[in-house]
Amino acid sequence: MCWSATADLVAGTGIAAIGVVCVARVRRARDLPLAALPLLLGAHQIIESGIWRSGGGTGPATLAWAVIALPLLPLWVPLGVLCAAPPHARRRLLLPVAAGIATAVPLAYCLATRPVNAEVRGHTLGYAIDLPHSAPLIAGYLLATVGALLLSQDRVLGRLGVLAAVGAAVCAALWRLEFVSTWCAFAAVCSVVLLARRPEPAPDRGFRNS
């Protein structure tokens, strides 16, 4: 996971490969964003391996990592779940989607106006950015990501939500200053459970006899 450049590179490559398999199995376009989640998170870990090798700092890799971790994921996850969800489950998912939008907008603004710095802290990486009102942003972030998975009414997605919630609690307790890095790594590894999600058949677009 986030313990070294090599660990990030190996884990990221393996998770991204699983993401490619998930994407290749998709039969409905609306399942694509969710199926691509391991691919995105795997690429995220590969980017972090480059941050390790550069010794941290404020370079392009750090910014790219922060863009994925902060504004992109709280939008990607609830919208991906909403797209893939059955009609009867979509109304309850509007709350995580709204939380994702409300969280992503100020996070994107902060990244656009303030520097983000990565710092090597032993066997973890810490990311520092001046975030106003960090507590409600964290709450909104977790509601958007973990909440969407738990409210999906999908067995595999629910399992991923439970794992992500447990991982958030563990990472917050053990690595408070490195929470974002460690939790993103944990979530990336957990995302491989999406391989167990059976793809829905493509819609029938055959011609009818007149």
Phi, psi and omega in degrees: 000241186264020188277343179191168178298318182294317180298317179297318182294314181294312180297315181298319179296316180295317180292319178297322178297320176295323176299322177298319178296316180299317180295319182296333181276350185295135177245346178238135183301326183287349175272352188296313182302318180291318179297331182278357182302313177299327178296316178295314182290327175295316176299325178300316179291324178296319176300319181294330176298325176292325177295319176303312185293332179272358179078022180087213179096198187241031185284183181300324180295320178298316179295317179298317178300315182293324179298317179292313186291322189264287183280332188284311185299318179292349171266315186298311187296305182293326178291322177296317178295318179299317180297319185275346187288151173292158184306322185289345182259356189285327183298318182291341180277352178295330178295308176299324178297315178297319178296323178296317179294315181296333179274318186293324183298306178293328177294318177297320178298317179298318180293329181283338187243350184225146180286149173244134185238133176258137182228129177286123180235085183068243180259020176225167173246136175249142180242127183245125173211141182282102181253117173286147177054052185295326183298309178294331177293318178295317179298316178295322179298312182291325176296319181292318186271294181295317182299318179299319180294318182289332182268004188287340186060030176240129186300313182292316179295323176298320177297318178296322178297318178297315179298318180294322179294316178297317179299320178297318180294316180295313182295322178294325181284321186266328185226068185301315182283341180246027186302313186299313182295312184291321180291322177298321177295317179298316180296324179298315179295317180295333184296346180293346178294343177296342176296335180278352180281121184282128181294139176286148179294151177293149179295146180285117180246023181291160180278144176262146176287135179274000000 
